[in-house]
Amino acid sequence: MGAEYRRSRGCTLATILARDLDESRTEVTAFSLWESAAELRAFAGDDIAAMDLYPEDERYLIGDSELRRFEVASPPSR
C-alpha cells in the first residue's frame, strides 16, 4: 500500500500501522497524507469517503472496516 500511494501525485506520506490484539488478531491502520482533497480525488475518485479495498483484503477482514477522513489542523513540524 505505502509504495503505491507514495508514487501517486499529491501523496506526501503513506504508511501502515499495526498492533496485535491477541495471539490471532492484528489491527491494521493504513494512513496517508495528501497535499489537497483535489489530489486525493484524482487518486481515489470523486467519493473520497468510500473505502476501496484490494481484492485480497476481504479474506483478512474481521467485522466491519471503517474509513475516517480528517482535515489537517496543524501541519507536521520538521
GIKAKA-V138394 format. One record per backbone hydrogen bond with DSSP energy under -1.0 kcal/mol. CO is the residue of the C=O (numbers start at 0). NH is the residue of the N-H. E is the energy in kcal/mol with one decimal. If there is no record, write none. Layout:
CO_NH_E + CO_NH_E
This chain:
0_4_-2.4 + 1_5_-2.8 + 2_6_-1.5 + 4_7_-2.0 + 7_10_-1.8 + 9_34_-2.9 + 12_32_-2.8 + 14_30_-3.0 + 16_28_-3.0 + 18_26_-2.8 + 24_20_-2.6 + 24_21_-1.6 + 26_18_-2.1 + 28_16_-3.4 + 30_14_-2.7 + 32_11_-2.7 + 32_12_-1.4 + 35_39_-1.9 + 36_40_-2.6 + 37_41_-2.0 + 38_42_-1.3 + 39_43_-3.4 + 40_44_-2.6 + 45_47_-1.4 + 46_49_-1.6 + 53_56_-1.8 + 56_59_-2.0
